[in-house]
Amino acid sequence: MNSFVSIFEIPTTNLSRAITFYQSILDISIEEMEFEGMKMGIFPYEEQAVTGVLVQGEGYTPSSDGVTIYLNGGDDLQIVLDKVGEQKGEIIVPKTPHADESGFFALFIDSEGNKLGLHSPS
């Protein structure tokens, strides 16, 4: 399967807080590391077409403007979306069906102020 996305970076101001947020909402383990003055949290990458990284460093500023990345919300994104509020994120678009009936999406603001989306088939 091809993908137009190969790597995504999510800027953070507090890497530990961001790692806690994403581990909690996605029920995953994120590996923390430092590289050339940057702190990073690496999303699980085995058997994944796209690699994701949380990054804290110079030039990485969280924002709700710009490109929106949609994360895999599993079979039902509402399960993940419920955890966003528990982790002090903000839901800005609730679970909504796609116009072409290809599934559902939602938008949220993460612990760092980034706007992201979720997608699921149901």
C-alpha positions in Angstrom: 0.0 0.0 0.0 1.4 3.4 -0.9 0.9 6.6 1.1 1.6 10.3 0.3 2.7 10.7 3.9 5.9 9.0 5.1 6.7 10.8 8.3 4.8 13.3 10.5 6.1 15.4 13.3 3.9 16.9 16.0 5.5 19.9 17.7 5.5 20.0 21.5 6.5 22.5 24.3 6.4 19.8 27.0 7.4 16.4 25.6 6.5 14.5 28.7 3.0 15.9 28.8 2.5 15.2 25.0 3.8 11.6 25.5 1.3 11.1 28.3 -1.5 12.5 26.2 -0.9 10.4 23.1 -0.1 7.2 25.0 -3.4 7.6 27.0 -5.7 8.4 24.1 -4.2 5.9 21.6 -3.3 3.2 24.1 0.3 2.9 22.7 3.8 3.2 24.0 6.0 6.0 22.8 9.7 5.7 22.9 11.5 8.9 24.2 14.9 9.9 22.9 17.2 12.9 22.3 18.9 13.7 19.1 21.1 16.7 18.2 19.4 19.1 20.8 15.9 17.9 20.1 13.7 15.8 22.4 11.6 13.3 20.6 8.8 10.7 21.2 8.7 8.0 18.6 5.3 6.5 17.9 5.3 2.7 17.3 6.6 2.1 13.8 6.7 -1.6 13.2 4.2 -2.7 10.6 3.3 1.0 10.0 3.4 2.7 6.6 4.0 6.1 8.2 6.3 7.0 11.1 5.1 9.6 13.7 7.3 11.7 16.0 6.5 14.1 18.8 9.3 16.8 18.8 10.4 19.4 21.3 13.1 21.8 20.1 14.0 25.1 18.5 11.7 25.9 15.6 9.0 23.4 16.7 6.0 25.5 17.7 2.6 23.9 18.3 -0.3 25.4 16.3 -3.9 24.9 15.5 -3.3 26.5 12.0 -1.9 24.8 9.0 -1.9 21.1 7.9 -4.2 18.7 9.8 -3.0 15.1 10.3 -5.7 12.5 10.8 -4.7 9.7 13.1 -6.1 6.2 13.0 -9.0 6.1 15.4 -9.3 2.4 15.4 -12.6 0.7 14.6 -14.6 3.5 16.4 -13.0 6.8 16.9 -15.4 7.7 19.7 -13.4 5.5 22.0 -10.3 7.6 21.4 -12.2 10.9 21.3 -13.6 10.2 24.8 -10.0 9.9 26.1 -9.1 13.3 24.5 -11.3 15.1 27.0 -10.1 13.0 29.9 -6.5 14.1 29.0 -7.4 17.8 28.9 -7.5 18.0 25.1 -10.4 19.9 23.4 -12.8 18.4 20.9 -13.5 20.9 18.2 -15.5 18.7 15.8 -17.3 15.7 17.3 -17.6 12.3 15.6 -19.1 13.2 12.2 -19.8 11.0 9.1 -17.8 11.7 6.0 -20.0 13.0 3.1 -19.0 10.0 1.0 -20.0 7.5 3.7 -16.4 6.2 3.9 -16.3 6.4 7.7 -16.2 9.0 10.4 -13.9 11.9 11.4 -13.4 14.2 14.4 -11.0 17.1 15.1 -9.4 17.9 18.4 -6.7 20.2 20.1 -4.0 18.1 21.8 -2.3 18.9 25.1 0.2 21.2 23.3 -2.3 23.3 21.2 -2.0 21.3 17.9 -5.1 20.6 15.8 -5.3 17.0 14.8 -8.0 14.7 13.4 -9.2 11.1 13.9 -10.6 8.8 11.3 -12.4 5.5 11.6 -14.6 3.2 9.6 -17.4 3.2 12.2 
